[in-house]
Each structure stands twice: as structure tokens, then as C-alpha cells.
Amino acid sequence: MNAIIRTQPIDVRSVEDQFEIATYAKMDIVVERGKGARVWTSDGQEYLDLYGGHAVCATGHSHPHVVKAIREQAERIIFYSNLVYSDIRAAAAEMLASRTPAGLDKVFFCNSGTEANENAMRMARMATGREKIVSFSGGFHGRTADAISATFLGHYRELGQPNVPYHADAEFGDIDSARSVIDAETAGVVIEPIQSMAGVREASPGFFKELRAHCDVVGAKLIFDEVQTGIGRTGAWFFSGSEAAGGVVPDMITLAKSLGSGIPVGACVVTPVISGRIGTNDLGTTFGGGMLAMAAVAATIEAIEADGMIENAKAVERFIREKLSGQDRVRSVRGKGCLLGIEFDEPCNSIHKHLLENGIITGTSSDPKVLRLLPPLNTPVSDLDLFINRLP
């Protein structure tokens, strides 16, 4: 079969606008290739990517080890469903479970972060026989029915109407508010431990300790949505169990984004108590655990460790904090590792635009004054001088 070859160049912008539903306000660049923390456009312009495709490209763009693993797996077999055993799925599951905090050792692979959160909430209901789910103001958990119903951020929940019933919210970081809502009717409590889209909002380690204790008292299952914070992004493999979490280990962790270095994949990692309540056919997914995705997961974990990316994420944070400390326009630097929010003294849309016009890709947030940095974990610290020097 002959390959499809275009003999004439196309206007990419107009073709996408013609045939795709307009869901995002896109940056006006056409990205063709990437390497490490850099991308290049169709007209040859180079950008330093400090956004990483929205916290996805953990190992940088087209990391050679990940590319090699995907290529070799594609040559063996691209896909078969999880109705059969698979050597690469076994390897990926073992590698992931062996790096999560002790007690979280059962993995369910799916396709995205919203799907991971949907299944985590379902498992909480199965494990407790209850229906109520509590989440927090400012948290974002996805756009499918249950996940968007757990999202109390801006207008997102309204977009999901009619919402799934039995959802309630508490104030993020406020243990008294949490205790007033989390009760004996609560199946699960889902929390984004660093609220990225809300402006990189953080809670104290003490809050997580008290939240864990209260969930134990009422018998609710605690779910950490680590779709953005997981896989090394915050300077540890997971926020769960870290010093920032007060050492708290939840009953479930949900993952996606960085997990496959850009290959779509999600996962729930749960305790044996949770997995013991899940029977055959209680959960399912056609593409979850597919061989190509599993090769990407295994290679991502290997690359992060081999290249010392978790330590580099800490170095990125130290550099940004040091360079921005004391700057008149900067009120604070929020977050951990390669999930950072820079709070300015005025709305930052003009700063975001200026940086893009000068070859730096960053992100905004629902807080108009917070600019987000979600760079690859292997971004050279030396490259960050470019960001500092091009700030308006």
C-alpha cells in the first residue's frame, strides 16, 4: 500500500479551523517537531517550552529512550486488549506499583486523567456502599460526567449539567469546612493536592494529615488526583507520602499526563482493600493497558530515573524561586518542582503574550494574575535564564 503523500502544502490553521470543533483558544503557532525542552514551528521558529503540552511531556519532547521503546513495541504488536496477558503490561504495572508509597500496589490502567478519576470514584462507591463524593473548591478533575461534577472551579461544573448527583464541596485547605461536609454518607474524598488550573494553590501538610484522619474516622476513601502532580513533577515520584503531604498516603492515586510522555494513558493505583472489592467486569476499558501505552509508561519511568529528572525538577524550582525573589512585580512563587505558579501584581495575560512573541511558551490559569510553568522535568536549568531575561 502506498503512503499518502501531500503534493501541495496546506494552510494548517485554516484546515484545523474548518474541520475541528473549536474547543480551545489556540496559540497562533504550528508546532512540527520537538526535542527536549524545545519545539520548532512550521516556519522554523524555535521556542523554549515551559508548558510541556499542559504538563504532559515529562521526559521532554521525543526523548530517545521513549521513542525507541514505542518504535520497538509497535514493530512487535501495537495493541491487544487486556483480555490477554502481556509482558510489557506486566512490566509497566510492576514498575509503577513499586514506586508508589507503601500500600498502594494494585494498578488499573485506563486512557486519561478524567477516566482515572471516574474509576476512582466508582471504586470508592463500590468499597463503601455509599454514594456521596466530596471534592474541593478550585479543584479540576476532568470533563466527563462524574469528574466534571466533582470539579468546583469556575464555570466547568456548569458545563457538565445535568450533574451527577451526590457531589458536595468543601473549601480547599480548610479542615473545618472539610469536616462539616465529609460524613458517614461519604464514599470518597477526591483532592488535587496542588490545584494547578486554579492558580497553583497549595494546602499545608497539617491539612492533609487532618483530612486523612477524618476520612478514617467516617470510613471515607481518600483519593489524591495526581494527574498533574504525579510522576516526578513535584520533585518526588508522587505528592502522596511526601513531606509536602505530611507523609499522608491516600487510598487511591489517579495518574495521567506525564505517565506516558505524550502517549495517552491513565491509571488508578489503589490499596489491596480497594482492589479486593472489585470483581470481574466491575471495571473495564477497551484501550486501557494497551501495549504501545505500556511501553511508553515503562520507558518514561526508566528515562526519569536514568537521567536524574526528579532531582532536576527540584533544581528548576530552586532556580526560579531564587531568580524571582525580591522582584517588584512578583508577589509569590507557588508550587513544587516543575509545577510552578508565578503570581504577579497584575493580570499576566500580557506577560504570557509577550513571552510567546519572544520564543517562550508558558501557561495561564483561572487566577488572572498567575502564570504557570509546567516544563519537562529534564529542562536544563541553564535554559531558564532565557525565561528570566525575556520577562517584560
Secondary structure, DSSP 8 states (H G I E B T S, - for coil): ------SS---HHHHHHHHS---S---S--EEEEEBTEEEETT--EEEESSHHHHT-TT-BT-HHHHHHHHHHHHH-S---TTS--HHHHHHHHHHHTTS-TT--EEEEESSHHHHHHHHHHHHHHHHS--EEEEEBT----SSHHHHHT-BSTTHHHHT-S--SSEEEE-TT-HHHHHHH--TTEEEEEE-SEETTTTSEE--HHHHHHHHHHHHHHT-EEEEE-TTTTTTTTSSS-STTSTTTTT---SEEEE-GGGGTTS--EEEEE-HHHHTT--TTSS--SSTT-HHHHHHHHHHHHHHHHTTHHHHHHHHHHHHHHHHTT-TTEEEEEEETTEEEEEESS--HHHHHHHHHTTEE-B--SSTTEEEE---TT--GGGHHHHHHH--
